[in-house]
Amino acid sequence: MKILITSGGTSEPIDAVRAITNSATGRLGACVADTFAALEAVDGVHYLCAHDAARPAPSGKIHTHAFQTTADLEALLDQTLAEVRPDIIVHAAAVSDYCVAQVTDAHGCVLDRREKISSSEPELHVTLTPNPKLIGRIAAQMPEAILVGFKLLDGVTREALLAAGRGILESNGCAFVLANDKRDIVGDRHTAVLLGAGGEAHEYETKAQIAAGIAAHTIKEWRHRHG
């Protein structure tokens, strides 16, 4: 089998030195890559990660490619999907919902973002525009692949978290979605629920358990579909 994993957080530049990003570390994605690479059934793992994201352990099976912006990741995904045709896709990257369209000063003048904007500016206005939802593009390009989506919320009820996860399942053609709450991620503890399109829910308490669960259930689903 061929596996594709996205990991870490995208970063959207404000100017030549500043950017809008998120708190994703890529540690879970790296753990998932290590888990798949250790399986005999897996021929190769294509790991698309942010420049500063955690990396899996060295392995001849793992092929790593780095991205920065959402546009970078989108281009890498298009290329990898076309060339590799992965059997299982784990879309764990935290993709920025918005990118920077322009930056203006207090008088409404558009500033040159190709350089470092002066810190002497008394006021800056950053205009954001929505990024494309990459998970929908993945599902459209590779409908036959086993797709795992992720949903991260912060400080919500369990019912709200599961409802949001099921929403991702239904709207993006995922086989599974990992639903987790930021407040339940502390050090090695990572409480999460893997929701399946068939209505099942598998609960985990560490990144290692999550990675093992994703590998086991996606491979089982692939074998079920392919006899």
Secondary structure, DSSP 8 states (H G I E B T S, - for coil): -EEEEEESB--EESSSS-EE-----SHHHHHHHHHHHT-TT--EEEEEEETTS------TTEEEEEE-SHHHHHHHHHHHHHHH--SEEEE--B--SEEEEEEEETTS-B--TTS---TT-S-EEEEEEE---HHHHHHHH-TTSEEEEEEEESS--HHHHHHHHHHHHHHHT-SEEEEEEEEEEETTEEEEEEEETTS-EEEEEEHHHHHHHHHHHHHHHHHHHH-
